[in-house]
């Protein structure tokens, strides 16, 4: 995550308290979400339906937040059956932290 556009996209994605909360929840999904019928919380990520319910937002609103995080490469989407599951992209997060440490 070295180029300016990637850093800017990540910072914009993290500028929302809602998206910051999602990232915190996804850091330890077992502590914040119930077991899923499909997909492992840690290996596959959290179903967008669980994220939506926990946020208390409409499905379209939650999807906009998740698409922004995915567009910034901070989470990785994975389709299982009819649902999309999201998992933190720890490598990209670490890279962003390193870049910011050099610049700030």
C-alpha positions as CSV (number, residue, x, y, z in Angstrom):
1,X,0.0,0.0,0.0
2,X,2.7,2.4,-1.0
3,X,1.0,4.6,-3.6
4,X,-0.8,7.8,-2.7
5,X,-4.2,6.7,-4.1
6,X,-4.2,3.5,-2.0
7,X,-3.3,5.4,1.2
8,X,-5.9,8.1,0.5
9,X,-8.6,5.4,-0.2
10,X,-7.8,3.6,3.0
11,X,-7.8,6.8,5.1
12,X,-11.2,7.8,3.6
13,X,-12.6,4.4,4.3
14,X,-11.4,4.6,7.9
15,X,-12.7,8.1,8.4
16,X,-16.2,6.8,9.3
17,X,-17.0,5.8,12.9
18,X,-19.2,3.0,11.5
19,X,-16.4,1.6,9.4
20,X,-13.9,1.8,12.2
21,X,-16.4,-0.1,14.4
22,X,-16.7,-2.8,11.7
23,X,-12.9,-3.1,11.5
24,X,-12.7,-3.5,15.3
25,X,-15.4,-6.2,15.2
26,X,-13.7,-8.1,12.4
27,X,-10.4,-8.1,14.3
28,X,-11.9,-10.7,16.7
29,X,-15.0,-12.1,14.9
30,X,-15.7,-14.9,17.4
31,X,-16.0,-12.3,20.2
32,X,-18.5,-10.2,18.3
33,X,-20.6,-12.5,16.1
34,X,-22.5,-15.7,16.6
35,X,-21.5,-18.9,14.8
36,X,-22.5,-19.0,11.2
37,X,-24.2,-21.8,9.3
38,X,-22.0,-21.3,6.3
39,X,-18.3,-20.3,6.5
40,X,-16.0,-20.1,9.4
41,X,-15.9,-16.7,11.1
42,X,-12.1,-16.6,11.2
43,X,-11.1,-18.4,8.0
44,X,-13.9,-17.2,5.7
45,X,-15.0,-14.0,7.3
46,X,-18.3,-12.7,8.7
47,X,-21.5,-12.8,6.6
48,X,-22.7,-9.3,5.6
49,X,-26.1,-10.2,7.1
50,X,-24.5,-10.5,10.6
51,X,-22.6,-7.2,10.1
52,X,-25.8,-5.6,9.0
53,X,-27.8,-6.8,12.0
54,X,-25.1,-5.8,14.5
55,X,-24.9,-2.3,12.9
56,X,-28.7,-1.9,13.0
57,X,-28.6,-0.4,9.5
58,X,-30.4,-1.3,6.3
59,X,-28.7,-3.9,4.1
60,X,-28.0,-1.4,1.4
61,X,-26.3,1.0,3.9
62,X,-24.2,-1.8,5.4
63,X,-23.2,-2.9,1.9
64,X,-22.0,0.6,1.0
65,X,-19.8,0.6,4.1
66,X,-18.4,-2.9,3.3
67,X,-17.8,-2.0,-0.4
68,X,-15.8,1.1,0.7
69,X,-13.6,-1.0,3.0
70,X,-13.2,-3.6,0.3
71,X,-12.4,-1.0,-2.3
72,X,-9.7,0.3,0.0
73,X,-8.4,-3.3,0.3
74,X,-8.9,-3.3,4.0
75,X,-11.2,-6.2,3.9
76,X,-11.5,-9.1,1.5
77,X,-14.9,-10.3,0.3
78,X,-15.7,-13.9,-0.3
79,X,-18.9,-15.3,-1.8
80,X,-20.2,-18.5,-0.2
81,X,-23.5,-19.6,-1.7
82,X,-25.8,-16.6,-1.8
83,X,-23.9,-14.4,0.8
84,X,-20.8,-12.3,0.9
85,X,-18.4,-12.8,3.8
86,X,-15.8,-10.2,4.9
87,X,-12.4,-10.7,6.5
88,X,-9.8,-8.2,7.4
89,X,-6.8,-7.9,5.1
90,X,-4.2,-7.9,7.7
91,X,-1.3,-7.6,5.2
92,X,-2.8,-4.4,3.7
93,X,-3.5,-3.0,7.2
94,X,0.1,-3.6,8.3
95,X,1.4,-2.0,5.1
96,X,-0.8,1.1,5.7
97,X,0.5,1.3,9.3
98,X,4.1,1.1,8.1
99,X,3.5,3.8,5.4
100,X,1.8,6.1,7.9
101,X,4.6,5.7,10.4
102,X,7.1,6.8,7.8
103,X,5.1,9.9,6.8
104,X,3.4,11.1,10.0
